[in-house]
Amino acid sequence: MYEKKISGLHSEPEAYGNGYRVTYLSGIEKLIEQRKDECAKKRKNFTAQITKNTEEYRKKYIDMLGWPLNEEKKPILSVTENKIFENEECVFYRMQFELFADYKFYGILLKHKTEKALPLVISQHGGQGTPEVCSSFFDSENYNDMSMRIFSRGVNVFAPQMLLWNKERFGPDNKRTDIDNILKQLGGSIAALEIYSISRCLDYFEQQSYCNGSFGMAGLSYGGFYTLYTTAADTRIKAALASSHFNDRTVYNWYDKVWKGAALNFLDPQVALLVSPRFLRIEVGDNDELFDAELAQKEFKTVKEYYLPEENIKFNVFKGVHEFCPEDEGIDEMIAKLDF
């Protein structure tokens, strides 16, 4: 315990210096606004080049997300299947993909019983969710039966688990914030790891007799984030439907959706341009309580300006809240772009 050995030379009420702290904070905020303007100008020039040399810019994007997405793939160590349901028409499996030693990526496969090889669509849950929720194993909540509606179109469906589940309902604290911070210290990010994991699952599925190698992806909220960002990284995904996510990342700059220098190059519109020339449909609810639909529309203008071909980019504001669009047009458009 420290024992006071010397007295201060000056004494004053503790609030006297607060005005200087207010000025300091205000200065930082003004500096940030100035820097935002500078970044926006540089990002505009950057954006104009993306579709002219997509593969070069895809590499820059992957490098931004980091490890392990930006390193050479390693062999899949093991894949396990546990049957959980079967009838005369389909069979469901819980699957684990051991992608690194002791790292097993989990998801649910919904598979049709047919001799024909079919397309496969990734159905991605969002925040607080699980593959079971979005696949209607119980109340599908704001997913509006997303996986089963896609499955009913005659494609196989894989619903992966992201590090996003509600700890009160579905298991231990997922520690997403801490893990993302640690991975960023290590040169990666949770997004890079989970996008890498989805991509490795596609490596596996394209070798299976029930899959014809034609892939789509759809998701709600965080699932819309993963749909957009995974499709930008992996060109095997031919069509994507991103629901209730796309927006202005300088406003919704959540910790796990930002990377160093992202405002100079890759915010949501720029990531969307990496999907070109493949099919991309972006949907937002007009009464979404989490994300401002008007901001999404404003950001989409940049995508619309540069996306090629024009017929492969769609934007839909539906009547609804933070949910997967209840109407089927988006699903049908995505499915129509796959090979049967």
C-alpha positions as CSV (number, residue, x, y, z in Angstrom):
1,M,0.0,0.0,0.0
2,Y,1.4,3.4,-1.0
3,E,1.9,5.8,1.8
4,K,1.7,9.5,0.7
5,K,5.2,11.0,0.8
6,I,4.8,14.3,-1.0
7,S,2.0,16.8,-1.3
8,G,0.7,18.3,-4.6
9,L,1.6,21.9,-5.3
10,H,-1.8,22.8,-6.6
11,S,-5.4,21.8,-5.6
12,E,-8.7,22.4,-7.4
13,P,-12.2,20.9,-7.8
14,E,-12.0,17.8,-10.1
15,A,-14.3,19.3,-12.7
16,Y,-12.1,22.2,-13.6
17,G,-10.3,20.4,-16.4
18,N,-13.4,19.0,-18.0
19,G,-13.7,21.7,-20.6
20,Y,-10.3,20.7,-22.0
21,R,-11.4,17.1,-22.2
22,V,-14.6,18.2,-24.0
23,T,-12.5,20.1,-26.5
24,Y,-10.2,17.1,-27.0
25,L,-13.1,14.7,-27.7
26,S,-14.7,17.2,-30.0
27,G,-11.5,17.6,-31.9
28,I,-11.3,13.8,-32.4
29,E,-14.8,13.7,-33.7
30,K,-14.2,16.5,-36.1
31,L,-11.0,14.8,-37.3
32,I,-12.9,11.6,-37.9
33,E,-15.5,13.4,-40.0
34,Q,-12.7,15.0,-42.1
35,R,-11.0,11.6,-42.5
36,K,-14.4,10.1,-43.5
37,D,-14.7,12.6,-46.3
38,E,-11.1,11.9,-47.5
39,C,-11.8,8.2,-47.4
40,A,-15.0,8.5,-49.3
41,K,-13.3,10.4,-52.1
42,K,-10.5,7.8,-52.4
43,R,-13.1,4.9,-52.1
44,K,-15.0,6.4,-55.0
45,N,-12.0,6.2,-57.3
46,F,-11.3,2.7,-56.0
47,T,-14.8,1.6,-56.7
48,A,-14.7,2.6,-60.3
49,Q,-11.9,0.1,-60.9
50,I,-13.4,-3.0,-59.2
51,T,-15.3,-4.5,-62.1
52,K,-12.5,-3.7,-64.5
53,N,-10.2,-6.1,-62.8
54,T,-12.3,-8.1,-60.4
55,E,-9.7,-10.9,-59.6
56,E,-7.1,-8.4,-58.6
57,Y,-9.5,-6.6,-56.3
58,R,-10.9,-9.8,-54.9
59,K,-7.3,-10.6,-53.7
60,K,-7.1,-7.2,-52.0
61,Y,-10.5,-7.9,-50.4
62,I,-9.4,-11.4,-49.1
63,D,-6.2,-9.9,-47.8
64,M,-8.2,-7.4,-45.9
65,L,-10.3,-10.1,-44.2
66,G,-7.1,-12.0,-43.4
67,W,-6.1,-15.4,-42.1
68,P,-6.9,-18.2,-42.9
69,L,-8.8,-17.0,-46.0
70,N,-5.7,-15.5,-47.5
71,E,-3.5,-18.6,-47.2
72,E,-3.3,-21.8,-49.2
73,K,-6.0,-24.3,-48.3
74,K,-5.0,-27.4,-46.3
75,P,-6.6,-30.8,-46.7
76,I,-9.9,-31.5,-44.9
77,L,-8.9,-33.8,-42.1
78,S,-12.3,-35.6,-41.6
79,V,-16.0,-35.3,-42.3
80,T,-18.7,-36.9,-40.2
81,E,-22.4,-37.3,-40.8
82,N,-25.1,-38.2,-38.3
83,K,-28.6,-38.9,-39.6
84,I,-31.3,-37.0,-37.8
85,F,-34.3,-37.4,-40.0
86,E,-35.4,-39.5,-43.0
87,N,-38.6,-40.2,-45.0
88,E,-39.3,-41.5,-48.5
89,E,-38.3,-38.1,-50.1
90,C,-35.4,-36.7,-48.1
91,V,-32.8,-37.2,-45.4
92,F,-31.2,-34.7,-43.0
93,Y,-27.7,-34.9,-41.4
94,R,-25.7,-33.1,-38.8
95,M,-22.3,-32.7,-40.3
96,Q,-18.9,-31.8,-38.9
97,F,-15.9,-30.8,-41.0
98,E,-12.5,-31.0,-39.3
99,L,-10.7,-28.3,-41.2
100,F,-7.8,-27.9,-38.8
101,A,-6.7,-30.2,-36.0
102,D,-9.4,-30.1,-33.3
103,Y,-11.4,-27.4,-35.2
104,K,-14.7,-28.9,-36.4
105,F,-17.1,-26.7,-38.4
106,Y,-20.7,-27.7,-37.9
107,G,-23.8,-27.6,-40.1
108,I,-27.0,-29.4,-41.2
109,L,-27.4,-30.9,-44.6
110,L,-31.0,-31.2,-46.0
111,K,-30.7,-33.7,-48.9
112,H,-33.3,-34.9,-51.4
113,K,-33.5,-38.6,-52.2
114,T,-32.8,-38.8,-55.9
115,E,-30.2,-40.3,-58.2
116,K,-29.8,-36.9,-59.9
117,A,-27.1,-34.5,-58.8
118,L,-28.6,-31.3,-57.7
119,P,-27.5,-27.7,-57.0
120,L,-26.7,-26.9,-53.3
121,V,-27.7,-23.7,-51.6
122,I,-26.1,-22.4,-48.4
123,S,-28.9,-21.2,-46.0
124,Q,-27.3,-18.9,-43.5
125,H,-28.8,-18.0,-40.1
126,G,-28.2,-14.7,-38.5
127,G,-27.4,-13.2,-35.1
128,Q,-28.6,-15.3,-32.1
129,G,-29.5,-18.0,-34.5
130,T,-28.7,-21.6,-35.4
131,P,-29.1,-24.0,-38.4
132,E,-32.0,-25.6,-36.5
133,V,-33.9,-22.3,-36.2
134,C,-33.6,-21.2,-39.9
135,S,-34.4,-24.8,-41.0
136,S,-37.7,-24.9,-39.1
137,F,-36.8,-27.6,-36.6
138,F,-39.0,-25.6,-34.3
139,D,-40.4,-22.0,-34.6
140,S,-38.5,-20.5,-37.5
141,E,-39.1,-17.0,-36.1
142,N,-38.1,-14.2,-38.5
143,Y,-36.5,-16.6,-40.9
144,N,-40.0,-17.3,-42.3
145,D,-39.0,-21.0,-43.0
146,M,-36.0,-19.8,-45.1
147,S,-34.2,-23.2,-45.5
148,M,-37.4,-25.2,-46.1
149,R,-38.7,-22.7,-48.7
150,I,-35.3,-23.1,-50.5
151,F,-35.3,-26.8,-50.1
152,S,-38.8,-27.1,-51.6
153,R,-37.4,-25.8,-54.9
154,G,-35.6,-29.1,-55.5
155,V,-32.1,-28.2,-54.4
156,N,-30.1,-29.6,-51.5
157,V,-29.5,-27.2,-48.6
158,F,-26.6,-26.8,-46.2
159,A,-27.1,-24.6,-43.1
160,P,-23.9,-23.9,-41.3
161,Q,-23.5,-22.7,-37.7
162,M,-21.8,-19.4,-37.2
163,L,-20.3,-18.1,-33.9
164,L,-23.5,-16.2,-33.3
165,W,-25.9,-18.4,-31.2
166,N,-27.9,-17.1,-28.2
167,K,-26.1,-18.5,-25.1
168,E,-29.3,-18.5,-23.1
169,R,-30.9,-20.9,-25.6
170,F,-28.3,-22.8,-27.5
171,G,-25.2,-23.4,-25.5
172,P,-22.2,-21.6,-24.0
173,D,-21.3,-18.0,-24.4
174,N,-19.9,-17.9,-28.0
175,K,-17.3,-15.3,-27.0
176,R,-17.5,-13.7,-30.5
177,T,-16.2,-10.3,-29.5
178,D,-13.1,-11.7,-27.7
179,I,-12.4,-14.3,-30.4
180,D,-12.7,-11.7,-33.2
181,N,-10.3,-9.4,-31.3
182,I,-7.8,-12.2,-30.9
183,L,-8.0,-13.3,-34.5
184,K,-7.4,-9.8,-35.6
185,Q,-4.3,-9.7,-33.5
186,L,-3.2,-12.9,-35.2
187,G,-3.7,-11.5,-38.7
188,G,-7.2,-12.8,-39.3
189,S,-10.8,-12.2,-38.3
190,I,-13.9,-14.3,-37.3
191,A,-15.4,-13.4,-40.7
192,A,-12.3,-14.7,-42.5
193,L,-12.4,-18.0,-40.5
194,E,-16.1,-18.6,-41.1
195,I,-16.0,-17.6,-44.8
196,Y,-13.0,-19.9,-45.2
197,S,-15.0,-22.7,-43.5
198,I,-18.0,-22.3,-45.8
199,S,-15.7,-22.4,-48.8
200,R,-14.0,-25.6,-47.5
201,C,-17.5,-27.2,-47.2
202,L,-18.1,-26.3,-50.9
203,D,-14.8,-28.1,-51.7
204,Y,-16.3,-31.2,-50.1
205,F,-19.8,-30.9,-51.5
206,E,-18.6,-30.4,-55.1
207,Q,-17.0,-33.9,-54.9
208,Q,-20.2,-35.6,-53.8
209,S,-22.4,-37.5,-56.2
210,Y,-25.6,-35.7,-55.0
211,C,-24.1,-32.3,-55.8
212,N,-23.7,-31.0,-59.4
213,G,-21.3,-28.2,-58.4
214,S,-23.8,-25.4,-58.9
215,F,-24.0,-23.3,-55.6
216,G,-26.2,-20.6,-54.3
217,M,-26.3,-18.8,-51.0
218,A,-29.0,-17.0,-49.0
219,G,-29.1,-15.5,-45.5
220,L,-30.8,-13.2,-43.1
221,S,-29.2,-10.4,-41.1
222,Y,-25.7,-11.7,-40.2
223,G,-26.6,-14.4,-42.6
224,G,-27.1,-11.7,-45.2
225,F,-23.6,-10.4,-44.3
226,Y,-22.1,-13.8,-44.7
227,T,-24.0,-14.4,-47.9
228,L,-22.6,-11.1,-49.5
229,Y,-19.1,-11.5,-48.1
230,T,-18.7,-15.2,-48.9
231,T,-20.1,-14.8,-52.4
232,A,-17.6,-12.0,-53.0
233,A,-14.7,-14.3,-51.9
234,D,-15.8,-17.6,-53.6
235,T,-16.7,-17.4,-57.3
236,R,-18.3,-20.9,-57.3
237,I,-21.4,-19.4,-55.7
238,K,-23.4,-18.5,-58.8
239,A,-26.3,-16.7,-57.2
240,A,-26.9,-15.0,-53.9
241,L,-29.8,-13.6,-51.9
242,A,-28.7,-11.3,-49.1
243,S,-31.6,-10.2,-46.8
244,S,-31.7,-7.5,-44.1
245,H,-28.0,-6.7,-43.9
246,F,-26.7,-4.5,-46.7
247,N,-26.2,-0.9,-45.5
248,D,-23.9,1.9,-44.7
249,R,-21.0,0.5,-42.7
250,T,-19.8,3.9,-41.6
251,V,-23.1,4.1,-39.7
252,Y,-23.4,0.4,-38.7
253,N,-19.7,-0.1,-38.0
254,W,-20.0,-3.2,-35.8
255,Y,-16.7,-4.6,-34.5
256,D,-16.9,-7.8,-36.5
257,K,-17.8,-6.0,-39.8
258,V,-14.9,-3.6,-39.9
259,W,-11.2,-4.0,-40.8
260,K,-8.3,-1.7,-41.0
261,G,-8.7,0.7,-43.9
262,A,-12.1,-0.7,-45.0
263,A,-13.5,2.8,-45.6
264,L,-10.8,3.4,-48.2
265,N,-11.8,0.4,-50.3
266,F,-14.3,-2.3,-49.2
267,L,-17.6,-1.3,-47.6
268,D,-20.8,-3.1,-48.5
269,P,-21.2,-1.7,-52.0
270,Q,-17.6,-2.5,-53.0
271,V,-18.0,-6.0,-51.7
272,A,-21.2,-6.4,-53.7
273,L,-19.3,-5.4,-56.9
274,L,-17.0,-8.4,-56.4
275,V,-20.0,-10.6,-57.0
276,S,-20.3,-9.2,-60.6
277,P,-21.0,-10.7,-63.1
278,R,-22.9,-13.3,-61.1
279,F,-26.4,-12.9,-59.8
280,L,-27.0,-10.9,-56.6
281,R,-30.3,-9.9,-55.0
282,I,-30.3,-7.6,-52.0
283,E,-33.5,-7.3,-49.9
284,V,-34.4,-5.0,-47.0
285,G,-37.6,-4.5,-45.0
286,D,-39.2,-1.1,-45.2
287,N,-39.8,-1.2,-41.4
288,D,-36.6,-2.9,-40.4
289,E,-36.0,-2.0,-36.8
290,L,-32.3,-2.6,-36.9
291,F,-31.1,-1.2,-40.2
292,D,-32.4,1.9,-42.0
293,A,-33.9,0.9,-45.4
294,E,-33.3,4.4,-46.8
295,L,-29.6,4.2,-46.0
296,A,-29.5,0.8,-47.8
297,Q,-31.1,2.3,-50.9
298,K,-28.6,5.2,-50.9
299,E,-25.7,2.7,-50.7
300,F,-27.2,0.6,-53.4
301,K,-26.9,3.4,-55.9
302,T,-23.1,2.9,-56.0
303,V,-23.6,-0.8,-56.8
304,K,-26.2,-0.1,-59.5
305,E,-23.8,2.4,-61.2
306,Y,-21.0,-0.1,-61.7
307,Y,-22.5,-3.6,-61.6
308,L,-22.3,-5.6,-64.8
309,P,-24.4,-7.1,-66.3
310,E,-27.2,-4.8,-65.1
311,E,-29.8,-7.6,-65.2
312,N,-27.8,-9.6,-62.6
313,I,-28.2,-7.1,-59.8
314,K,-31.5,-6.7,-58.0
315,F,-32.6,-4.6,-55.0
316,N,-35.9,-5.1,-53.3
317,V,-37.5,-3.1,-50.4
318,F,-40.3,-5.4,-49.1
319,K,-43.1,-4.6,-46.7
320,G,-41.7,-6.0,-43.5
321,V,-39.4,-5.8,-40.5
322,H,-36.0,-7.4,-39.7
323,E,-36.9,-10.7,-41.4
324,F,-36.3,-12.9,-44.4
325,C,-38.6,-11.6,-47.1
326,P,-42.0,-13.5,-46.9
327,E,-42.4,-13.2,-50.6
328,D,-40.8,-15.9,-52.9
329,E,-39.6,-13.8,-55.8
330,G,-36.1,-13.5,-54.5
331,I,-35.8,-17.3,-53.9
332,D,-37.2,-18.0,-57.3
333,E,-34.8,-15.6,-59.0
334,M,-31.8,-17.1,-57.2
335,I,-32.8,-20.7,-57.9
336,A,-33.3,-19.8,-61.6
337,K,-29.6,-18.9,-61.9
338,L,-28.5,-22.4,-60.8
339,D,-27.8,-25.3,-63.1
340,F,-30.1,-28.4,-62.9
